[in-house]
Amino acid sequence: MKKILLFVVLLALASCKTTKLVDEYKNPENVVFTAYKVLLVGMTPNEESRVAFENRLKEEFDKRKIESMRSIDLFDVNFTASAKTEEELKAVERQLLDKDFDAVLFAKVLGSESKQTLRKKISDWGNYTGRFRDDYFQHQDIYNNDGSYDQFKVYHTETTLYCICEGKEQSMVWRGSIDLTDPKNIDKSIDEYVNLVVAAMEAQDVLFHK
């Protein structure tokens, strides 16, 4: 009996995921959303994790024959090393439009935000009218804030899909809140994270379609 119990416990631990979709919001204006060229942005102070995340995400886009570009191929080191003004980010959006991008998938670690505060933020998503540049502007210090998350075992993250729409203020299409619990194996955690994001958006008929 003890051997059976031990096997059940080990099986449960082996199947435990380090990533969990806490909540999500879809803009009701976008029943179905399709994009043809997407910028992939992973905002983290860890360059190695950023590259691994954007690479893994691009693999999923390539599988589905959706054109995409990693932010590491578009933003040089100087761009992420210094804070950008709202006007500079507005110019970035203009450049993206000129290069035929029609969406940005933007993932970032929120770090120390408590679950209580995070849930309040989620409840306000229905009233969110921001754009990619607003989100980037508010959180860009993440690139240079290395080590600030070390004491936390649960990493609170947000992944948001923005439409780069000419003359449209409310450009957020979808946003998901994902918790990563004690991610010791970075490659495995990134793989689970990307799979979860793709599955969640596919279920909502956003970007990825069955």
PyRosetta script that sets phi, psi and omega in degrees:
from pyrosetta import init, pose_from_sequence

init()
pose = pose_from_sequence("MKKILLFVVLLALASCKTTKLVDEYKNPENVVFTAYKVLLVGMTPNEESRVAFENRLKEEFDKRKIESMRSIDLFDVNFTASAKTEEELKAVERQLLDKDFDAVLFAKVLGSESKQTLRKKISDWGNYTGRFRDDYFQHQDIYNNDGSYDQFKVYHTETTLYCICEGKEQSMVWRGSIDLTDPKNIDKSIDEYVNLVVAAMEAQDVLFHK")
pose.set_psi(1, -41.3)
pose.set_omega(1, 179.3)
pose.set_phi(2, -63.1)
pose.set_psi(2, -38.2)
pose.set_omega(2, 180.0)
pose.set_phi(3, -65.0)
pose.set_psi(3, -40.2)
pose.set_omega(3, 179.1)
pose.set_phi(4, -64.1)
pose.set_psi(4, -43.7)
pose.set_omega(4, -179.8)
pose.set_phi(5, -62.7)
pose.set_psi(5, -42.9)
pose.set_omega(5, 178.8)
pose.set_phi(6, -61.9)
pose.set_psi(6, -40.9)
pose.set_omega(6, 178.9)
pose.set_phi(7, -62.8)
pose.set_psi(7, -42.9)
pose.set_omega(7, 179.3)
pose.set_phi(8, -62.6)
pose.set_psi(8, -43.0)
pose.set_omega(8, 179.4)
pose.set_phi(9, -63.5)
pose.set_psi(9, -45.6)
pose.set_omega(9, 180.0)
pose.set_phi(10, -63.7)
pose.set_psi(10, -38.8)
pose.set_omega(10, 179.0)
pose.set_phi(11, -64.7)
pose.set_psi(11, -40.5)
pose.set_omega(11, 179.4)
pose.set_phi(12, -65.2)
pose.set_psi(12, -41.7)
pose.set_omega(12, 179.9)
pose.set_phi(13, -67.3)
pose.set_psi(13, -38.5)
pose.set_omega(13, -178.0)
pose.set_phi(14, -66.7)
pose.set_psi(14, -31.8)
pose.set_omega(14, -176.9)
pose.set_phi(15, -89.8)
pose.set_psi(15, -3.1)
pose.set_omega(15, -176.7)
pose.set_phi(16, -69.6)
pose.set_psi(16, 127.7)
pose.set_omega(16, 179.6)
pose.set_phi(17, -89.5)
pose.set_psi(17, 147.6)
pose.set_omega(17, 177.7)
pose.set_phi(18, -89.5)
pose.set_psi(18, -8.7)
pose.set_omega(18, -178.6)
pose.set_phi(19, -117.0)
pose.set_psi(19, 143.5)
pose.set_omega(19, -179.1)
pose.set_phi(20, -145.6)
pose.set_psi(20, 130.4)
pose.set_omega(20, 175.2)
pose.set_phi(21, -78.2)
pose.set_psi(21, 110.1)
pose.set_omega(21, -177.0)
pose.set_phi(22, -77.4)
pose.set_psi(22, -45.3)
pose.set_omega(22, 179.2)
pose.set_phi(23, -166.1)
pose.set_psi(23, 166.2)
pose.set_omega(23, 178.7)
pose.set_phi(24, -150.5)
pose.set_psi(24, 159.5)
pose.set_omega(24, 178.0)
pose.set_phi(25, -138.3)
pose.set_psi(25, 135.1)
pose.set_omega(25, 176.3)
pose.set_phi(26, -120.9)
pose.set_psi(26, 130.4)
pose.set_omega(26, 177.8)
pose.set_phi(27, -62.1)
pose.set_psi(27, 119.1)
pose.set_omega(27, -177.5)
pose.set_phi(28, -62.8)
pose.set_psi(28, -15.5)
pose.set_omega(28, 177.9)
pose.set_phi(29, -71.4)
pose.set_psi(29, -21.1)
pose.set_omega(29, -177.4)
pose.set_phi(30, -108.6)
pose.set_psi(30, 85.8)
pose.set_omega(30, 178.7)
pose.set_phi(31, -64.1)
pose.set_psi(31, -48.6)
pose.set_omega(31, 173.7)
pose.set_phi(32, -129.8)
pose.set_psi(32, 132.6)
pose.set_omega(32, -179.9)
pose.set_phi(33, -125.8)
pose.set_psi(33, 127.8)
pose.set_omega(33, 178.3)
pose.set_phi(34, -125.6)
pose.set_psi(34, 135.8)
pose.set_omega(34, 176.8)
pose.set_phi(35, -126.3)
pose.set_psi(35, 155.7)
pose.set_omega(35, -176.0)
pose.set_phi(36, -114.5)
pose.set_psi(36, -18.4)
pose.set_omega(36, 176.7)
pose.set_phi(37, -149.2)
pose.set_psi(37, 117.4)
pose.set_omega(37, -170.5)
pose.set_phi(38, -122.9)
pose.set_psi(38, 134.2)
pose.set_omega(38, 173.3)
pose.set_phi(39, -90.1)
pose.set_psi(39, 131.1)
pose.set_omega(39, -178.9)
pose.set_phi(40, -105.0)
pose.set_psi(40, 118.3)
pose.set_omega(40, -176.1)
pose.set_phi(41, -122.8)
pose.set_psi(41, 118.1)
pose.set_omega(41, 172.7)
pose.set_phi(42, -109.5)
pose.set_psi(42, 111.3)
pose.set_omega(42, -176.2)
pose.set_phi(43, -97.0)
pose.set_psi(43, 106.8)
pose.set_omega(43, 179.3)
pose.set_phi(44, -155.1)
pose.set_psi(44, 148.0)
pose.set_omega(44, 178.0)
pose.set_phi(45, -72.9)
pose.set_psi(45, -14.8)
pose.set_omega(45, -178.9)
pose.set_phi(46, -88.4)
pose.set_psi(46, 105.6)
pose.set_omega(46, -175.7)
pose.set_phi(47, -61.2)
pose.set_psi(47, -39.1)
pose.set_omega(47, -178.9)
pose.set_phi(48, -63.6)
pose.set_psi(48, -42.7)
pose.set_omega(48, 179.2)
pose.set_phi(49, -67.5)
pose.set_psi(49, -37.8)
pose.set_omega(49, 178.9)
pose.set_phi(50, -61.9)
pose.set_psi(50, -46.1)
pose.set_omega(50, 179.6)
pose.set_phi(51, -63.7)
pose.set_psi(51, -45.7)
pose.set_omega(51, -179.0)
pose.set_phi(52, -62.0)
pose.set_psi(52, -41.8)
pose.set_omega(52, -179.4)
pose.set_phi(53, -65.4)
pose.set_psi(53, -48.9)
pose.set_omega(53, -177.7)
pose.set_phi(54, -66.8)
pose.set_psi(54, -34.7)
pose.set_omega(54, 176.5)
pose.set_phi(55, -63.8)
pose.set_psi(55, -47.0)
pose.set_omega(55, -177.4)
pose.set_phi(56, -65.5)
pose.set_psi(56, -39.2)
pose.set_omega(56, 179.2)
pose.set_phi(57, -66.0)
pose.set_psi(57, -40.6)
pose.set_omega(57, -179.6)
pose.set_phi(58, -63.5)
pose.set_psi(58, -33.4)
pose.set_omega(58, 177.2)
pose.set_phi(59, -57.7)
pose.set_psi(59, -41.3)
pose.set_omega(59, -179.3)
pose.set_phi(60, -67.3)
pose.set_psi(60, -38.2)
pose.set_omega(60, 177.5)
pose.set_phi(61, -66.8)
pose.set_psi(61, -41.3)
pose.set_omega(61, 179.2)
pose.set_phi(62, -62.4)
pose.set_psi(62, -39.2)
pose.set_omega(62, 179.1)
pose.set_phi(63, -59.1)
pose.set_psi(63, -37.0)
pose.set_omega(63, -176.2)
pose.set_phi(64, -95.2)
pose.set_psi(64, 7.9)
pose.set_omega(64, 178.1)
pose.set_phi(65, 57.4)
pose.set_psi(65, 39.2)
pose.set_omega(65, 173.4)
pose.set_phi(66, -105.9)
pose.set_psi(66, 123.5)
pose.set_omega(66, -178.4)
pose.set_phi(67, -66.5)
pose.set_psi(67, 134.8)
pose.set_omega(67, 179.8)
pose.set_phi(68, -148.3)
pose.set_psi(68, 162.7)
pose.set_omega(68, 177.2)
pose.set_phi(69, -141.0)
pose.set_psi(69, 137.8)
pose.set_omega(69, 177.5)
pose.set_phi(70, -75.7)
pose.set_psi(70, 145.8)
pose.set_omega(70, 179.0)
pose.set_phi(71, -65.5)
pose.set_psi(71, -27.1)
pose.set_omega(71, 179.0)
pose.set_phi(72, -66.4)
pose.set_psi(72, -18.3)
pose.set_omega(72, 177.0)
pose.set_phi(73, -92.1)
pose.set_psi(73, -12.4)
pose.set_omega(73, -177.9)
pose.set_phi(74, -109.2)
pose.set_psi(74, -42.1)
pose.set_omega(74, 179.7)
pose.set_phi(75, -95.1)
pose.set_psi(75, 123.1)
pose.set_omega(75, 177.5)
pose.set_phi(76, -80.3)
pose.set_psi(76, 174.9)
pose.set_omega(76, -177.0)
pose.set_phi(77, -59.1)
pose.set_psi(77, -39.3)
pose.set_omega(77, -179.1)
pose.set_phi(78, -64.4)
pose.set_psi(78, -30.0)
pose.set_omega(78, -178.5)
pose.set_phi(79, -66.1)
pose.set_psi(79, -47.3)
pose.set_omega(79, -177.2)
pose.set_phi(80, -82.8)
pose.set_psi(80, -15.2)
pose.set_omega(80, -177.8)
pose.set_phi(81, -76.2)
pose.set_psi(81, -22.4)
pose.set_omega(81, -178.2)
pose.set_phi(82, -126.2)
pose.set_psi(82, 149.1)
pose.set_omega(82, -179.8)
pose.set_phi(83, -67.1)
pose.set_psi(83, 143.1)
pose.set_omega(83, -179.7)
pose.set_phi(84, -107.7)
pose.set_psi(84, 144.3)
pose.set_omega(84, 177.5)
pose.set_phi(85, -80.6)
pose.set_psi(85, 165.9)
pose.set_omega(85, 177.9)
pose.set_phi(86, -61.6)
pose.set_psi(86, -36.2)
pose.set_omega(86, 179.0)
pose.set_phi(87, -66.3)
pose.set_psi(87, -39.7)
pose.set_omega(87, 178.4)
pose.set_phi(88, -65.1)
pose.set_psi(88, -38.9)
pose.set_omega(88, 179.3)
pose.set_phi(89, -72.2)
pose.set_psi(89, -31.2)
pose.set_omega(89, 174.5)
pose.set_phi(90, -63.2)
pose.set_psi(90, -39.6)
pose.set_omega(90, 178.1)
pose.set_phi(91, -65.9)
pose.set_psi(91, -35.1)
pose.set_omega(91, 177.4)
pose.set_phi(92, -62.7)
pose.set_psi(92, -45.0)
pose.set_omega(92, 178.1)
pose.set_phi(93, -60.3)
pose.set_psi(93, -38.5)
pose.set_omega(93, 178.4)
pose.set_phi(94, -63.2)
pose.set_psi(94, -42.0)
pose.set_omega(94, 178.7)
pose.set_phi(95, -64.3)
pose.set_psi(95, -38.2)
pose.set_omega(95, 178.6)
pose.set_phi(96, -63.6)
pose.set_psi(96, -41.7)
pose.set_omega(96, 176.7)
pose.set_phi(97, -61.8)
pose.set_psi(97, -43.4)
pose.set_omega(97, -180.0)
pose.set_phi(98, -63.8)
pose.set_psi(98, -27.8)
pose.set_omega(98, 179.9)
pose.set_phi(99, -93.9)
pose.set_psi(99, 13.0)
pose.set_omega(99, 174.7)
pose.set_phi(100, 71.5)
pose.set_psi(100, 20.5)
pose.set_omega(100, 171.5)
pose.set_phi(101, -74.8)
pose.set_psi(101, 139.7)
pose.set_omega(101, 175.9)
pose.set_phi(102, -121.3)
pose.set_psi(102, 2.4)
pose.set_omega(102, 177.3)
pose.set_phi(103, -159.5)
pose.set_psi(103, 156.7)
pose.set_omega(103, 174.2)
pose.set_phi(104, -130.0)
pose.set_psi(104, 128.7)
pose.set_omega(104, 172.8)
pose.set_phi(105, -103.6)
pose.set_psi(105, 115.5)
pose.set_omega(105, -166.9)
pose.set_phi(106, -120.8)
pose.set_psi(106, 114.8)
pose.set_omega(106, 179.8)
pose.set_phi(107, -116.4)
pose.set_psi(107, 138.1)
pose.set_omega(107, -178.8)
pose.set_phi(108, -148.2)
pose.set_psi(108, 153.9)
pose.set_omega(108, 176.0)
pose.set_phi(109, -95.0)
pose.set_psi(109, 126.8)
pose.set_omega(109, 178.7)
pose.set_phi(110, -90.8)
pose.set_psi(110, -16.5)
pose.set_omega(110, 171.7)
pose.set_phi(111, 70.5)
pose.set_psi(111, -106.1)
pose.set_omega(111, -166.1)
pose.set_phi(112, -84.1)
pose.set_psi(112, 3.6)
pose.set_omega(112, -177.9)
pose.set_phi(113, -65.3)
pose.set_psi(113, 129.3)
pose.set_omega(113, -179.0)
pose.set_phi(114, -73.1)
pose.set_psi(114, 158.8)
pose.set_omega(114, -179.4)
pose.set_phi(115, -63.4)
pose.set_psi(115, -34.6)
pose.set_omega(115, -180.0)
pose.set_phi(116, -63.7)
pose.set_psi(116, -45.3)
pose.set_omega(116, 178.6)
pose.set_phi(117, -67.2)
pose.set_psi(117, -39.9)
pose.set_omega(117, -178.5)
pose.set_phi(118, -62.6)
pose.set_psi(118, -42.1)
pose.set_omega(118, -178.9)
pose.set_phi(119, -66.4)
pose.set_psi(119, -34.2)
pose.set_omega(119, 176.9)
pose.set_phi(120, -65.7)
pose.set_psi(120, -39.8)
pose.set_omega(120, 179.0)
pose.set_phi(121, -63.2)
pose.set_psi(121, -41.4)
pose.set_omega(121, 178.9)
pose.set_phi(122, -61.3)
pose.set_psi(122, -39.2)
pose.set_omega(122, -178.6)
pose.set_phi(123, -65.4)
pose.set_psi(123, -20.5)
pose.set_omega(123, 179.9)
pose.set_phi(124, -91.2)
pose.set_psi(124, -3.5)
pose.set_omega(124, -175.1)
pose.set_phi(125, -60.3)
pose.set_psi(125, -31.9)
pose.set_omega(125, -178.7)
pose.set_phi(126, -61.9)
pose.set_psi(126, -22.9)
pose.set_omega(126, 179.9)
pose.set_phi(127, -101.2)
pose.set_psi(127, 5.0)
pose.set_omega(127, -176.0)
pose.set_phi(128, -73.7)
pose.set_psi(128, 127.7)
pose.set_omega(128, -179.2)
pose.set_phi(129, -125.9)
pose.set_psi(129, 19.5)
pose.set_omega(129, -175.8)
pose.set_phi(130, -75.7)
pose.set_psi(130, 176.7)
pose.set_omega(130, 179.6)
pose.set_phi(131, -122.7)
pose.set_psi(131, 174.4)
pose.set_omega(131, 178.5)
pose.set_phi(132, -56.0)
pose.set_psi(132, -45.4)
pose.set_omega(132, -176.0)
pose.set_phi(133, -64.8)
pose.set_psi(133, -31.9)
pose.set_omega(133, 177.5)
pose.set_phi(134, -66.5)
pose.set_psi(134, -44.5)
pose.set_omega(134, -179.4)
pose.set_phi(135, -64.4)
pose.set_psi(135, -46.9)
pose.set_omega(135, 179.8)
pose.set_phi(136, -61.0)
pose.set_psi(136, -45.4)
pose.set_omega(136, -177.9)
pose.set_phi(137, -59.1)
pose.set_psi(137, -42.5)
pose.set_omega(137, -176.5)
pose.set_phi(138, -69.6)
pose.set_psi(138, -30.4)
pose.set_omega(138, -172.0)
pose.set_phi(139, -115.5)
pose.set_psi(139, 8.0)
pose.set_omega(139, -172.1)
pose.set_phi(140, -65.1)
pose.set_psi(140, -18.0)
pose.set_omega(140, 178.0)
pose.set_phi(141, -66.8)
pose.set_psi(141, -13.3)
pose.set_omega(141, 177.7)
pose.set_phi(142, -57.3)
pose.set_psi(142, -37.3)
pose.set_omega(142, -178.8)
pose.set_phi(143, -56.0)
pose.set_psi(143, -34.1)
pose.set_omega(143, -174.1)
pose.set_phi(144, -115.2)
pose.set_psi(144, 25.1)
pose.set_omega(144, -176.7)
pose.set_phi(145, -114.4)
pose.set_psi(145, 45.9)
pose.set_omega(145, -174.5)
pose.set_phi(146, -62.2)
pose.set_psi(146, 136.8)
pose.set_omega(146, 174.8)
pose.set_phi(147, 89.4)
pose.set_psi(147, -5.6)
pose.set_omega(147, -174.9)
pose.set_phi(148, -75.3)
pose.set_psi(148, -10.4)
pose.set_omega(148, -177.2)
pose.set_phi(149, -106.2)
pose.set_psi(149, 3.5)
pose.set_omega(149, -171.0)
pose.set_phi(150, -58.9)
pose.set_psi(150, -34.6)
pose.set_omega(150, -174.6)
pose.set_phi(151, -80.5)
pose.set_psi(151, -6.4)
pose.set_omega(151, -176.5)
pose.set_phi(152, -104.6)
pose.set_psi(152, 133.2)
pose.set_omega(152, 178.7)
pose.set_phi(153, -89.6)
pose.set_psi(153, -19.9)
pose.set_omega(153, 177.5)
pose.set_phi(154, -112.0)
pose.set_psi(154, 121.4)
pose.set_omega(154, 179.7)
pose.set_phi(155, -98.6)
pose.set_psi(155, 121.8)
pose.set_omega(155, 178.1)
pose.set_phi(156, -91.5)
pose.set_psi(156, 123.7)
pose.set_omega(156, -177.2)
pose.set_phi(157, -126.5)
pose.set_psi(157, 159.0)
pose.set_omega(157, 173.2)
pose.set_phi(158, -130.7)
pose.set_psi(158, 137.1)
pose.set_omega(158, 172.8)
pose.set_phi(159, -122.9)
pose.set_psi(159, 125.5)
pose.set_omega(159, -174.3)
pose.set_phi(160, -128.4)
pose.set_psi(160, 138.2)
pose.set_omega(160, 174.8)
pose.set_phi(161, -106.0)
pose.set_psi(161, 122.9)
pose.set_omega(161, 178.6)
pose.set_phi(162, -113.2)
pose.set_psi(162, 139.2)
pose.set_omega(162, 171.2)
pose.set_phi(163, -87.0)
pose.set_psi(163, 127.7)
pose.set_omega(163, 173.8)
pose.set_phi(164, -88.1)
pose.set_psi(164, 84.6)
pose.set_omega(164, -171.7)
pose.set_phi(165, -106.8)
pose.set_psi(165, 128.1)
pose.set_omega(165, 179.5)
pose.set_phi(166, -60.9)
pose.set_psi(166, 121.1)
pose.set_omega(166, 174.4)
pose.set_phi(167, 69.5)
pose.set_psi(167, 18.2)
pose.set_omega(167, -179.7)
pose.set_phi(168, -114.1)
pose.set_psi(168, 121.3)
pose.set_omega(168, -176.0)
pose.set_phi(169, -78.1)
pose.set_psi(169, -43.4)
pose.set_omega(169, -177.9)
pose.set_phi(170, -89.6)
pose.set_psi(170, 92.0)
pose.set_omega(170, -170.6)
pose.set_phi(171, -108.7)
pose.set_psi(171, -0.8)
pose.set_omega(171, 179.0)
pose.set_phi(172, -73.0)
pose.set_psi(172, 128.6)
pose.set_omega(172, -179.2)
pose.set_phi(173, -99.3)
pose.set_psi(173, -45.9)
pose.set_omega(173, -176.4)
pose.set_phi(174, -151.4)
pose.set_psi(174, 145.0)
pose.set_omega(174, 174.5)
pose.set_phi(175, -142.2)
pose.set_psi(175, 134.0)
pose.set_omega(175, 178.3)
pose.set_phi(176, -124.6)
pose.set_psi(176, 139.1)
pose.set_omega(176, 174.9)
pose.set_phi(177, -101.9)
pose.set_psi(177, 122.8)
pose.set_omega(177, -176.8)
pose.set_phi(178, -126.2)
pose.set_psi(178, 130.8)
pose.set_omega(178, 176.2)
pose.set_phi(179, -99.6)
pose.set_psi(179, 133.4)
pose.set_omega(179, 173.6)
pose.set_phi(180, -109.0)
pose.set_psi(180, 120.8)
pose.set_omega(180, -177.4)
pose.set_phi(181, -99.9)
pose.set_psi(181, 116.6)
pose.set_omega(181, 174.8)
pose.set_phi(182, 42.4)
pose.set_psi(182, 61.1)
pose.set_omega(182, -175.7)
pose.set_phi(183, -75.7)
pose.set_psi(183, 87.4)
pose.set_omega(183, -178.8)
pose.set_phi(184, -75.5)
pose.set_psi(184, -38.3)
pose.set_omega(184, 179.2)
pose.set_phi(185, -98.5)
pose.set_psi(185, 102.3)
pose.set_omega(185, -174.0)
pose.set_phi(186, -62.4)
pose.set_psi(186, -44.9)
pose.set_omega(186, -178.5)
pose.set_phi(187, -61.6)
pose.set_psi(187, -42.8)
pose.set_omega(187, 179.6)
pose.set_phi(188, -65.7)
pose.set_psi(188, -42.2)
pose.set_omega(188, -179.3)
pose.set_phi(189, -64.7)
pose.set_psi(189, -41.8)
pose.set_omega(189, 178.6)
pose.set_phi(190, -64.0)
pose.set_psi(190, -41.1)
pose.set_omega(190, 179.7)
pose.set_phi(191, -61.8)
pose.set_psi(191, -46.2)
pose.set_omega(191, 178.8)
pose.set_phi(192, -63.8)
pose.set_psi(192, -41.0)
pose.set_omega(192, -178.3)
pose.set_phi(193, -62.3)
pose.set_psi(193, -49.5)
pose.set_omega(193, -178.9)
pose.set_phi(194, -63.4)
pose.set_psi(194, -43.5)
pose.set_omega(194, 178.9)
pose.set_phi(195, -60.8)
pose.set_psi(195, -38.8)
pose.set_omega(195, 179.9)
pose.set_phi(196, -67.8)
pose.set_psi(196, -43.4)
pose.set_omega(196, 178.6)
pose.set_phi(197, -61.7)
pose.set_psi(197, -46.7)
pose.set_omega(197, -179.3)
pose.set_phi(198, -61.9)
pose.set_psi(198, -45.6)
pose.set_omega(198, -179.2)
pose.set_phi(199, -64.1)
pose.set_psi(199, -40.8)
pose.set_omega(199, -179.0)
pose.set_phi(200, -65.5)
pose.set_psi(200, -43.5)
pose.set_omega(200, 180.0)
pose.set_phi(201, -70.7)
pose.set_psi(201, -36.6)
pose.set_omega(201, 178.6)
pose.set_phi(202, -63.1)
pose.set_psi(202, -39.5)
pose.set_omega(202, 179.1)
pose.set_phi(203, -64.9)
pose.set_psi(203, -27.1)
pose.set_omega(203, -179.5)
pose.set_phi(204, -94.7)
pose.set_psi(204, 2.8)
pose.set_omega(204, -177.8)
pose.set_phi(205, 60.7)
pose.set_psi(205, 40.0)
pose.set_omega(205, 179.8)
pose.set_phi(206, -115.3)
pose.set_psi(206, 116.6)
pose.set_omega(206, 176.1)
pose.set_phi(207, 69.6)
pose.set_psi(207, -55.7)
pose.set_omega(207, 178.6)
pose.set_phi(208, -100.9)
pose.set_psi(208, 133.8)
pose.set_omega(208, -177.0)
pose.set_phi(209, -127.4)
pose.set_psi(209, 140.3)
pose.set_omega(209, -178.5)
pose.set_phi(210, -71.1)
pose.dump_pdb("model.pdb")
